[in-house]
């Protein structure tokens, strides 16, 4: 007699591979967090949550939150370069007891009187503002096309048979 029974089975399913590596995911997350913070100047932005359940313990969640905040601070300092006085950044990370997670918040502001040059603000922030302006223009053009299409449909419906 054998200790195990033998039978045919389906092949084991392969482990799903990540479409993006961990380092690339971190870079994208940091870039997205920075863009979100500078799109909402003067507002506190929640840019990271690190749950104790997800990371195994509260200590590991704190370590991840601290590492993430350090990386984000370094990236913002690098992108602002000489415009850091014009764009003060405040940080706040704390333990949310009701959700059992560390939360990382950032608030970026703009102080034009502290800009050291006459060229204006940071090129990075200006690029974000330009992108928001273009998105707004595209949205308005789409709304205008929809209104025109509805008006044309109504005109053809009511006045289509008459000339």
C-alpha positions as CSV (number, residue, x, y, z in Angstrom):
1,X,0.0,0.0,0.0
2,X,1.2,3.5,-0.8
3,X,1.2,6.6,1.5
4,X,-0.2,8.8,-1.2
5,X,-2.7,8.3,-4.0
6,X,-1.7,9.3,-7.5
7,X,-4.0,11.0,-10.0
8,X,-3.9,13.3,-13.0
9,X,-4.4,17.0,-12.4
10,X,-4.4,20.3,-14.1
11,X,-1.0,22.1,-14.4
12,X,-0.3,24.6,-11.6
13,X,-1.3,28.1,-12.5
14,X,1.7,30.4,-13.1
15,X,2.1,33.2,-10.7
16,X,0.9,36.4,-12.2
17,X,3.8,38.7,-13.1
18,X,3.7,42.4,-12.3
19,X,3.2,44.6,-15.3
20,X,5.3,47.2,-13.5
21,X,8.2,46.6,-11.2
22,X,8.2,47.8,-7.5
23,X,10.7,50.6,-8.2
24,X,8.8,51.9,-11.2
25,X,5.5,51.7,-9.2
26,X,7.1,53.7,-6.4
27,X,8.4,56.3,-8.9
28,X,5.0,56.6,-10.5
29,X,3.3,56.9,-7.1
30,X,5.7,59.6,-5.9
31,X,5.2,61.5,-9.2
32,X,1.4,61.2,-8.9
33,X,1.4,62.3,-5.2
34,X,3.6,65.4,-6.1
35,X,1.4,66.3,-9.0
36,X,-1.8,66.0,-6.8
37,X,-0.3,68.1,-4.0
38,X,0.8,70.9,-6.4
39,X,-2.6,70.7,-8.2
40,X,-4.3,71.5,-4.9
41,X,-2.1,74.3,-3.5
42,X,-3.0,75.4,0.0
43,X,-5.0,72.2,0.8
44,X,-3.9,69.3,2.9
45,X,-3.6,66.2,0.6
46,X,-3.6,62.6,1.8
47,X,-0.9,61.1,-0.3
48,X,-0.3,57.8,1.4
49,X,-1.9,55.3,3.8
50,X,0.0,52.4,5.4
51,X,-2.2,49.9,7.3
52,X,-0.8,47.7,10.0
53,X,-2.8,44.7,8.5
54,X,-1.3,45.2,5.1
55,X,2.3,45.5,6.4
56,X,2.1,42.9,9.2
57,X,2.6,45.2,12.2
58,X,2.3,48.8,13.2
59,X,6.1,49.1,13.4
60,X,6.5,48.0,9.8
61,X,3.7,50.3,8.6
62,X,5.5,53.2,10.3
63,X,8.8,52.3,8.6
64,X,7.0,52.2,5.2
65,X,5.3,55.6,5.8
66,X,8.5,57.2,7.0
67,X,10.4,55.8,4.0
68,X,7.7,57.0,1.6
69,X,7.6,60.5,3.1
70,X,11.4,60.7,2.9
71,X,11.4,59.7,-0.8
72,X,8.6,62.2,-1.5
73,X,10.4,65.0,0.3
74,X,13.6,64.3,-1.6
75,X,11.7,64.2,-5.0
76,X,9.9,67.5,-4.3
77,X,13.1,69.2,-3.2
78,X,14.8,68.0,-6.4
79,X,11.9,69.1,-8.7
80,X,11.5,72.6,-7.1
81,X,15.2,73.1,-7.1
82,X,15.8,76.9,-6.6
83,X,12.0,77.6,-6.1
84,X,11.7,76.0,-2.7
85,X,11.2,79.3,-0.9
86,X,8.3,80.2,-3.2
87,X,6.6,76.8,-2.6
88,X,6.7,75.9,1.1
89,X,5.8,72.3,1.8
90,X,4.4,71.1,5.1
91,X,4.2,67.4,6.2
92,X,2.1,65.6,8.6
93,X,2.1,61.9,9.3
94,X,0.2,60.2,12.1
95,X,-1.5,57.0,13.3
96,X,-5.2,56.9,12.6
97,X,-6.5,54.7,15.4
98,X,-9.9,54.1,14.0
99,X,-8.6,52.9,10.6
100,X,-5.5,51.3,12.1
101,X,-3.1,53.0,9.6
102,X,-0.5,55.6,9.3
103,X,-1.5,58.5,7.0
104,X,1.0,60.8,5.2
105,X,-0.3,64.2,4.3
106,X,1.3,67.1,2.5
107,X,0.3,70.7,1.9
108,X,2.1,72.8,-0.7
109,X,1.5,76.5,-1.0
110,X,2.7,79.3,-3.2
111,X,4.2,82.6,-1.9
112,X,5.1,84.7,-4.9
113,X,6.8,87.4,-2.8
114,X,9.5,84.8,-1.8
115,X,10.4,83.9,-5.4
116,X,14.1,84.7,-5.9
117,X,13.8,85.5,-9.6
118,X,11.5,87.5,-11.8
119,X,10.8,84.6,-14.1
120,X,7.8,83.5,-12.0
121,X,7.2,80.1,-10.4
122,X,8.7,76.7,-10.8
123,X,8.7,75.2,-14.3
124,X,7.2,72.0,-12.8
125,X,4.3,73.8,-11.2
126,X,3.7,75.9,-14.4
127,X,3.6,72.7,-16.4
128,X,0.9,71.3,-14.1
129,X,-1.1,74.5,-14.4
130,X,-0.7,74.5,-18.2
131,X,-2.0,70.9,-18.3
132,X,-5.0,71.8,-16.1
133,X,-5.7,74.8,-18.4
134,X,-5.6,72.5,-21.5
135,X,-7.8,69.9,-19.8
136,X,-10.3,72.7,-19.0
137,X,-10.3,74.0,-22.5
138,X,-10.9,70.5,-23.9
139,X,-13.7,69.9,-21.5
140,X,-15.4,73.2,-22.5
141,X,-15.0,72.4,-26.2
142,X,-16.6,68.9,-25.7
143,X,-19.5,70.6,-23.8
144,X,-19.9,73.1,-26.7
145,X,-20.0,70.3,-29.2
146,X,-22.6,68.4,-27.2
147,X,-24.8,71.5,-26.9
148,X,-24.4,72.2,-30.7
149,X,-25.4,68.6,-31.5
150,X,-28.4,68.7,-29.3
151,X,-29.5,72.1,-30.8
152,X,-29.0,70.7,-34.3
153,X,-31.0,67.6,-33.5
154,X,-33.8,69.6,-32.0
155,X,-33.9,71.9,-35.0
156,X,-34.0,69.0,-37.4
157,X,-36.7,67.4,-35.4
158,X,-39.0,70.5,-35.2
159,X,-38.1,72.2,-38.4
160,X,-36.8,69.3,-40.6
161,X,-39.9,69.0,-42.8
162,X,-40.3,72.7,-43.4
163,X,-38.2,74.8,-45.8
